[in-house]
Amino acid sequence: MQPDISVKHLNKVYGGGFQALKDVNLEIYPGEIFALLGPNGAGKTTLISIICGIVNKTDGEIRAAGHNIVTDYRSAREAIGLVPQELHTDAFERVWDAVSFSRGLFGKPPKPSHIEKVLKDLSLWDKRNNRIMSLSGGMKRRVMIAKALSHEPRILFLDEPTAGVDVELRRDMWEMVRKLRENGTTIILTTHYIEEAEEMADRIGVIREGEIILVEEKNQLMSKLGKKELRLQLQNPLDKVPGELTLEPVELSEDGYELIYTFDAQEQQAGVARLLRTLGELDIEYRDLQTRESSLEEIFVGLVHE
Amino acid sequence: MNLYGVRAIYKFEMARMRRTIMQSVLAPVITTSLYFVVFGSAIGSRMGAIENISYGAYIIPGLVMLSLLMQSISNASFGIYMPKFSGTIYEVLSAPVSYAEIVLGYVGAAATKSVILGVIILITARFFVDYHVLHPFWMLSFLVLTAVTFSLFGFIIGIWADGFEKLQIVPMMVVTPLVFLGGTFYSIDMLPQVWQTISLFNPVVYLISGFRWAFYGVSDVHVGISVGMTVVFLAACMATVWWIFKTGYRLRS
């Protein structure tokens, strides 16, 4: 399948000599939701800005919807919608006019029925005649999404789409993103909310100091890099981990009432059975046990701090 | 060509004029009317004719040119500076519009506003001073050519400026003195020889001279030179805009 976004050997060095991107290679396929994660200053926004034509690349080749973003920039950009991180809006414009402006700018003839649909989908229809400056932050964020969707792009970039929005709006946006994907739109989002990526993404890329350090299916990533933890609450406290258990990565809590066994989520759970059997043999009784899997956030923190 | 894109920018800019009609149209019309009242009617009636043209009528081309230049620069510089300032420039930079189309949208709108304003001022002048236009075609041509040229110049200033103060510096500190010293209120023939020579380095002299020729058939320099100088300035502005987009100067990092 031809990727919707193809980035090959992309480098970006800013005027001052700072290298923001280092030999970035990335492919994003039609209809997927791709989450790009990385700490502040990792290069996420630079990467998106280059693909969208806002920042010049130093070298490398980028294609969007099969079109080179430099030599065939019109076709490439027609296919892309961008919701930037900052709330950049023209305060004095009315919602309807602002969204219609975006459609025209991207070379599409007027289509009021589409603008109406977008505004209704984003709960902006009642606000269509309001000036943007009179809207709340969350509503302005919706306007920016409406502008990005006004020209019916097949690729949508969402740069920190839910930064600073309330929980309800965040859930609404997730719902909207899912609907877009169902209609075949490819979605690339950057986010600080790992929960967001965990909730929505099909694949995840992690960028650190300008380098893509990992691209993986979300589920595979969770199982490959995720850890599981078994906590056993003991009937009676222990002074130290019994010698028979030292083969397993087992720790004892400070008060001696809890044994903590950590293992790879991918592994067969033979270790758990072995641990429980050994405890039985040693007559160590436990009141309760709990298991938990590490979240994407813990995986992400582990990756970027390696 | 992305005609819808050009139209979107053009319409957006024209809508901005409608929103700020007091500042865009009314303020310059009132200011220029005051010039007509003071210099045209009050003082002008006590001054002798210049080249057989009453003083009030003589200063009309220069005053129209003053407003045209200031408004062309102001409209175009503000038009491109505001998206830079507010951050909405991201949308124009990421849209499938070429550099030429961006310029056409912004500069076209700024020039249109200036021409409309110029015509309004000419109509207003009629209430204060009696004047005639000997070469209407050339008058309109000068009006459009100057509006386009100085809108391009304003576009360059808007991209160069990184603060509101810089937007004002060039119109106030450079263009206004050049217009006042460029023969708006007098013929440069009235100056001592040395100042006549110095005045020829002022590009506005050629604009006002050519424009006045279109009205009354009299000029400080030959009309061909006026047209030539305006076209040279237009070409210089176009070359600068081309360089800005080629390098991404203050637009794309």
Boltz contact constraints between the chains, C-beta under 6 A:
constraints:
  - contact:
      token1: [A, 52]
      token2: [B, 94]
      max_distance: 6.0
  - contact:
      token1: [A, 53]
      token2: [B, 93]
      max_distance: 6.0
  - contact:
      token1: [A, 53]
      token2: [B, 94]
      max_distance: 6.0
  - contact:
      token1: [A, 54]
      token2: [B, 90]
      max_distance: 6.0
  - contact:
      token1: [A, 54]
      token2: [B, 93]
      max_distance: 6.0
  - contact:
      token1: [A, 54]
      token2: [B, 94]
      max_distance: 6.0
  - contact:
      token1: [A, 55]
      token2: [B, 253]
      max_distance: 6.0
  - contact:
      token1: [A, 56]
      token2: [B, 248]
      max_distance: 6.0
  - contact:
      token1: [A, 56]
      token2: [B, 252]
      max_distance: 6.0
  - contact:
      token1: [A, 74]
      token2: [B, 96]
      max_distance: 6.0
  - contact:
      token1: [A, 77]
      token2: [B, 96]
      max_distance: 6.0
  - contact:
      token1: [A, 78]
      token2: [B, 96]
      max_distance: 6.0
  - contact:
      token1: [A, 82]
      token2: [B, 94]
      max_distance: 6.0
  - contact:
      token1: [A, 84]
      token2: [B, 90]
      max_distance: 6.0
  - contact:
      token1: [A, 86]
      token2: [B, 87]
      max_distance: 6.0
  - contact:
      token1: [A, 88]
      token2: [B, 87]
      max_distance: 6.0
  - contact:
      token1: [A, 88]
      token2: [B, 88]
      max_distance: 6.0
  - contact:
      token1: [A, 90]
      token2: [B, 88]
      max_distance: 6.0
  - contact:
      token1: [A, 101]
      token2: [B, 8]
      max_distance: 6.0
  - contact:
      token1: [A, 101]
      token2: [B, 12]
      max_distance: 6.0
  - contact:
      token1: [A, 104]
      token2: [B, 4]
      max_distance: 6.0
  - contact:
      token1: [A, 104]
      token2: [B, 7]
      max_distance: 6.0
  - contact:
      token1: [A, 104]
      token2: [B, 8]
      max_distance: 6.0
  - contact:
      token1: [A, 105]
      token2: [B, 5]
      max_distance: 6.0
  - contact:
      token1: [A, 105]
      token2: [B, 8]
      max_distance: 6.0
  - contact:
      token1: [A, 105]
      token2: [B, 95]
      max_distance: 6.0
  - contact:
      token1: [A, 106]
      token2: [B, 95]
      max_distance: 6.0
  - contact:
      token1: [A, 107]
      token2: [B, 2]
      max_distance: 6.0
  - contact:
      token1: [A, 107]
      token2: [B, 4]
      max_distance: 6.0
  - contact:
      token1: [A, 107]
      token2: [B, 5]
      max_distance: 6.0
  - contact:
      token1: [A, 107]
      token2: [B, 96]
      max_distance: 6.0
